[in-house]
Amino acid sequence: MSVLKSKKQNLKDIEFYAHMNNAISLIKKWRESSPANEELKLMSESLVGIFFWCNTMEQEARIHEDIVSQYRDKKNRAIFKLKQIENG
């Protein structure tokens, strides 16, 4: 079972990806015009690292939400079956 994201969260994700795309594109352009600049190289690598870290955290949050949802469903089914047994 998959946990659907809210419209608000989807908009926040789009905003994040747009900002990251703008920043990475700018740094790429600057690096192409100044390939020997070590600070730009470090900034580029750092930004990519931040992007992957954020992506990993998002995936872990979704997995966590999915696991919690599965446990909640199992608990609710067990309670429902117990009530059916009690009511005969």
ZIJO-V786650 format. One record per residue. N is the residue number from 1. RES is the residue in one letter. SS is DSSP state (alpha for helix, beta for strand, coil for the rest). Layout:
n=N res=RES ss=SS
n=N res=RES ss=SS
This chain:
n=1 res=M ss=coil
n=2 res=S ss=coil
n=3 res=V ss=coil
n=4 res=L ss=coil
n=5 res=K ss=coil
n=6 res=S ss=coil
n=7 res=K ss=alpha
n=8 res=K ss=alpha
n=9 res=Q ss=alpha
n=10 res=N ss=alpha
n=11 res=L ss=alpha
n=12 res=K ss=alpha
n=13 res=D ss=alpha
n=14 res=I ss=alpha
n=15 res=E ss=alpha
n=16 res=F ss=alpha
n=17 res=Y ss=alpha
n=18 res=A ss=alpha
n=19 res=H ss=alpha
n=20 res=M ss=alpha
n=21 res=N ss=alpha
n=22 res=N ss=alpha
n=23 res=A ss=alpha
n=24 res=I ss=alpha
n=25 res=S ss=alpha
n=26 res=L ss=alpha
n=27 res=I ss=alpha
n=28 res=K ss=alpha
n=29 res=K ss=alpha
n=30 res=W ss=alpha
n=31 res=R ss=alpha
n=32 res=E ss=alpha
n=33 res=S ss=alpha
n=34 res=S ss=coil
n=35 res=P ss=coil
n=36 res=A ss=coil
n=37 res=N ss=coil
n=38 res=E ss=alpha
n=39 res=E ss=alpha
n=40 res=L ss=alpha
n=41 res=K ss=alpha
n=42 res=L ss=alpha
n=43 res=M ss=alpha
n=44 res=S ss=alpha
n=45 res=E ss=alpha
n=46 res=S ss=alpha
n=47 res=L ss=alpha
n=48 res=V ss=alpha
n=49 res=G ss=alpha
n=50 res=I ss=alpha
n=51 res=F ss=alpha
n=52 res=F ss=alpha
n=53 res=W ss=alpha
n=54 res=C ss=alpha
n=55 res=N ss=alpha
n=56 res=T ss=alpha
n=57 res=M ss=alpha
n=58 res=E ss=alpha
n=59 res=Q ss=alpha
n=60 res=E ss=alpha
n=61 res=A ss=alpha
n=62 res=R ss=alpha
n=63 res=I ss=alpha
n=64 res=H ss=alpha
n=65 res=E ss=alpha
n=66 res=D ss=alpha
n=67 res=I ss=alpha
n=68 res=V ss=alpha
n=69 res=S ss=alpha
n=70 res=Q ss=alpha
n=71 res=Y ss=alpha
n=72 res=R ss=alpha
n=73 res=D ss=alpha
n=74 res=K ss=alpha
n=75 res=K ss=alpha
n=76 res=N ss=alpha
n=77 res=R ss=alpha
n=78 res=A ss=alpha
n=79 res=I ss=alpha
n=80 res=F ss=alpha
n=81 res=K ss=alpha
n=82 res=L ss=alpha
n=83 res=K ss=alpha
n=84 res=Q ss=alpha
n=85 res=I ss=alpha
n=86 res=E ss=alpha
n=87 res=N ss=alpha
n=88 res=G ss=coil
